[in-house]
Amino acid sequence: MLRDAPRMITMSFRVDVRLLKLALYTDDGQWINLGFAYDPGRVDHNFVLPIPLELPDANYFVAEWSVVDEQQRFLQGNFKFSFGAGALPPSEIIEASYGSTENENLPDTGAYVQQNP
């Protein structure tokens, strides 16, 4: 659940991949054109894609993605988000896990808000 409408979608992977698909839909299945185009020459582990328009009214949004890694393994998934004062909270909250020893560096997109305890 976001406070404001997002201006970009940021996706990070542990290994370099080719982003084959990024599609955004409203909760009722309306496709939102993000202008995404597959670039076969782009191999990366961080992708930052702008949302070029004002999002329509919806209870929530679904981003669907698919990638292929350098060993040609195909992965796909989705994530959901909502925003604004009347946004629906997530149906499940997953507690943070600290089991990974990987050092992950996310790109500075200006979307992260540091909160003081």
C-alpha positions in Angstrom: 0.0 0.0 0.0 1.5 3.3 -1.1 0.8 6.8 0.1 0.9 8.3 -3.4 0.5 7.1 -6.9 3.9 5.6 -8.1 5.8 7.3 -10.8 7.9 4.2 -11.6 8.2 0.5 -11.2 11.5 -0.8 -9.8 12.4 -4.4 -10.1 15.6 -6.0 -8.9 16.9 -9.5 -9.4 19.9 -11.4 -7.8 21.3 -12.2 -11.3 21.4 -10.5 -14.6 18.2 -11.2 -16.7 16.4 -10.1 -19.8 13.1 -8.5 -19.0 10.7 -10.1 -21.5 7.4 -8.7 -20.2 6.1 -6.0 -17.9 2.4 -5.4 -18.1 0.2 -3.5 -15.7 -3.5 -4.1 -15.1 -6.3 -2.7 -12.9 -8.0 -5.1 -10.5 -10.7 -5.7 -13.1 -8.2 -6.6 -15.8 -8.0 -3.4 -17.8 -4.5 -3.2 -19.4 -2.6 0.0 -18.8 -0.1 0.8 -21.5 3.3 1.5 -19.9 5.1 1.7 -23.2 7.3 -1.3 -22.3 9.1 -2.8 -25.3 11.4 -5.9 -25.0 15.0 -5.0 -25.7 17.0 -8.2 -26.5 20.3 -6.4 -25.9 19.5 -5.3 -22.4 20.8 -7.7 -19.7 20.7 -6.3 -16.2 19.6 -7.1 -12.6 17.9 -3.7 -12.0 15.1 -2.3 -14.0 13.5 1.1 -13.4 10.5 1.8 -15.7 8.5 5.0 -15.6 4.8 5.1 -15.3 4.1 7.6 -18.1 0.6 8.5 -17.3 -1.9 9.1 -14.5 -3.3 5.7 -13.3 -7.0 5.1 -13.6 -9.2 4.6 -10.6 -8.9 1.0 -9.3 -9.1 -0.9 -6.0 -5.5 -2.1 -6.8 -3.1 -2.8 -9.6 -1.4 -5.9 -10.8 2.1 -5.8 -12.4 2.9 -9.0 -14.4 6.5 -9.7 -15.4 8.6 -12.4 -17.0 12.4 -12.7 -17.4 14.9 -15.2 -18.7 18.4 -15.5 -17.2 21.7 -16.3 -19.0 21.1 -20.0 -18.7 17.7 -19.5 -20.5 15.7 -20.3 -17.4 12.3 -18.6 -17.6 10.7 -17.0 -14.6 7.5 -15.1 -14.2 5.5 -13.5 -11.5 3.4 -10.6 -10.4 2.9 -8.2 -7.6 0.0 -6.0 -6.5 -0.1 -2.5 -5.1 -2.7 0.1 -4.2 -2.3 3.8 -3.2 -4.0 6.7 -1.7 -6.1 7.4 1.4 -8.8 4.8 0.5 -6.3 2.1 -0.7 -7.0 -1.5 0.2 -4.5 -2.9 2.6 -2.7 -6.1 1.5 -4.6 -9.3 2.3 -1.4 -10.8 3.8 1.5 -9.2 5.6 4.8 -11.2 5.4 7.3 -10.5 8.2 10.8 -9.6 7.0 13.2 -12.4 6.8 16.9 -11.9 7.4 18.1 -15.3 6.2 20.0 -14.1 3.1 23.6 -13.1 3.2 23.4 -11.5 -0.2 24.3 -7.8 -0.3 21.6 -6.2 -2.4 22.0 -2.7 -3.7 18.9 -1.1 -5.0 19.1 1.8 -7.4 18.4 5.3 -6.0 15.0 6.1 -7.5 13.9 8.7 -4.9 10.9 6.5 -4.1 12.3 5.2 -0.8 11.3 7.1 2.3 13.6 6.8 5.3 11.7 6.6 8.5 13.2 7.4 11.9 12.2 4.9 14.7 
